[in-house]
Amino acid sequence: MPTKTVVTASETETAAVGRELASGLSAGSVVLLFGDLGAGKTAFVRGLAEGLGVSSEDVTSPTFTIMQEYRGGRLPLFHVDLYRLNDAREIEDLGLDEVTAGGVLAVEWAEKLPDAPTDAAVVRIRHSDGDVRTIELTNSPTY
C-alpha cells in the first residue's frame, strides 16, 4: 500500500491534512487514527470535518461520550474515540457498521478495533518536538 508522509508544524497544518483527505471520502469511508495522547488525532478530525463542510468548532474529542455525530456538510461525520474501551464486546456493541454506513467514520485509538476494515484510510500521527507532527497516510483516496 502506498504511504504519503507529511510533516506539520502546527495544529492548523495538521487539520489541513485532514481537510485534504476529506476531499476523497464518500459515504461508508472509514478513517482509522493511530497516535499517542496529544498526538493530534482530534485536530486531524477537525480538518476532516471542515473538508466535509462541517464546522470544525463543533468537533471535540469524544473520549467520554465515545461517539460524536456531526451533520450539516456534504456527508455526516461520525467521530469515535475508543480510548476508554478495553473489551472487544463493548466496541462491537457500538454497531459502528450500521450507525455510520451513510457517512464518514473517523476512529481514534483504532488499534482497539477487533475487526478493522481493510479498505480504510489509515492515519498514523507521531508527535515530535513542540508542535511538529509526522503524519503517515496509507490507503488514502487523495494521492
C-alpha positions as CSV (number, residue, x, y, z in Angstrom):
1,M,0.0,0.0,0.0
2,P,1.4,3.4,-0.9
3,T,2.1,5.7,2.0
4,K,2.2,9.5,2.0
5,T,4.2,11.2,4.8
6,V,3.5,14.8,5.8
7,V,5.3,16.8,8.5
8,T,3.3,19.6,10.1
9,A,4.4,22.3,12.4
10,S,1.0,23.4,13.9
11,E,-2.5,22.3,14.7
12,T,-3.7,24.3,11.7
13,E,-1.4,22.4,9.4
14,T,-2.4,19.0,10.9
15,A,-6.1,19.9,10.3
16,A,-5.2,20.9,6.7
17,V,-4.0,17.3,6.0
18,G,-7.4,16.1,7.3
19,R,-9.2,18.6,5.0
20,E,-7.2,17.2,2.1
21,L,-8.1,13.6,2.9
22,A,-11.8,14.5,3.3
23,S,-12.0,15.6,-0.4
24,G,-11.6,12.0,-1.5
25,L,-14.0,10.4,1.0
26,S,-17.5,9.1,0.3
27,A,-20.4,7.6,2.2
28,G,-19.1,4.5,4.0
29,S,-15.5,5.7,4.2
30,V,-13.6,4.8,7.3
31,V,-10.5,6.7,8.7
32,L,-8.5,4.9,11.3
33,L,-6.4,7.1,13.5
34,F,-3.4,5.9,15.5
35,G,-1.2,8.0,17.8
36,D,-0.4,8.6,21.4
37,L,-2.2,11.0,23.7
38,G,-1.8,14.5,22.4
39,A,-0.5,13.4,19.0
40,G,-3.1,15.5,17.2
41,K,-5.8,13.0,16.3
42,T,-8.7,15.3,17.2
43,A,-7.0,18.2,15.3
44,F,-6.9,15.9,12.3
45,V,-10.6,15.1,12.6
46,R,-11.4,18.8,12.8
47,G,-9.8,19.1,9.4
48,L,-11.8,16.1,8.2
49,A,-15.0,17.9,9.4
50,E,-14.0,21.1,7.6
51,G,-13.3,19.1,4.4
52,L,-16.8,17.6,4.6
53,G,-18.4,21.0,5.2
54,V,-19.0,20.6,8.9
55,S,-18.0,23.4,11.3
56,S,-14.7,22.5,12.9
57,E,-15.7,24.5,16.0
58,D,-18.2,21.7,16.8
59,V,-15.6,19.0,16.9
60,T,-14.4,17.9,20.3
61,S,-12.7,14.7,21.5
62,P,-15.4,12.1,22.2
63,T,-13.3,10.4,24.9
64,F,-16.2,10.4,27.4
65,T,-19.2,10.2,25.1
66,I,-17.4,7.6,22.9
67,M,-19.1,8.9,19.7
68,Q,-20.0,12.3,18.3
69,E,-22.1,12.9,15.2
70,Y,-21.6,16.0,13.1
71,R,-24.1,16.9,10.4
72,G,-24.6,19.8,8.1
73,G,-21.9,19.0,5.5
74,R,-21.9,17.0,2.3
75,L,-21.7,13.8,4.5
76,P,-22.3,13.2,8.2
77,L,-19.1,12.6,10.2
78,F,-19.1,10.0,13.0
79,H,-16.2,10.6,15.3
80,V,-15.4,7.7,17.7
81,D,-12.8,7.5,20.4
82,L,-12.1,4.0,21.7
83,Y,-9.6,5.1,24.4
84,R,-11.7,4.2,27.3
85,L,-13.0,0.9,25.9
86,N,-11.0,-2.2,26.6
87,D,-13.4,-5.0,25.8
88,A,-14.0,-6.1,22.2
89,R,-17.7,-6.7,23.0
90,E,-18.1,-3.1,24.1
91,I,-16.8,-2.0,20.8
92,E,-18.9,-4.5,18.8
93,D,-22.0,-3.3,20.8
94,L,-21.5,0.2,19.3
95,G,-22.7,-1.2,16.0
96,L,-20.4,1.1,14.0
97,D,-21.1,-0.5,10.7
98,E,-24.8,0.1,10.9
99,V,-24.7,3.5,12.5
100,T,-22.2,5.1,10.2
101,A,-23.0,3.5,6.8
102,G,-24.3,6.8,5.3
103,G,-21.4,8.9,6.4
104,V,-17.7,9.0,7.2
105,L,-16.4,7.2,10.2
106,A,-13.3,8.5,12.0
107,V,-11.9,6.2,14.7
108,E,-9.4,7.4,17.3
109,W,-7.4,4.6,19.0
110,A,-8.3,2.4,16.1
111,E,-5.8,-0.3,17.4
112,K,-8.6,-1.3,19.7
113,L,-11.0,-2.3,16.8
114,P,-11.4,-6.0,16.8
115,D,-12.1,-6.1,13.0
116,A,-10.8,-3.0,11.2
117,P,-11.9,-2.7,7.6
118,T,-9.1,-3.5,5.2
119,D,-10.0,-0.7,2.8
120,A,-9.9,2.1,5.5
121,A,-7.7,5.1,5.2
122,V,-5.0,4.7,7.9
123,V,-3.6,7.8,9.6
124,R,-0.6,7.4,12.0
125,I,0.4,10.6,13.8
126,R,3.7,10.9,15.7
127,H,4.4,13.9,17.9
128,S,7.9,15.3,17.8
129,D,9.4,18.5,19.4
130,G,7.0,21.3,20.0
131,D,4.0,21.3,17.6
132,V,5.8,19.2,15.0
133,R,3.8,16.1,13.8
134,T,4.7,13.4,11.3
135,I,1.5,12.1,9.6
136,E,1.6,8.9,7.6
137,L,-1.4,8.2,5.4
138,T,-1.9,4.8,4.0
139,N,-4.7,3.7,1.6
140,S,-5.7,7.3,1.2
141,P,-8.0,8.2,-1.7
142,T,-6.4,11.6,-2.2
143,Y,-3.0,10.7,-3.6
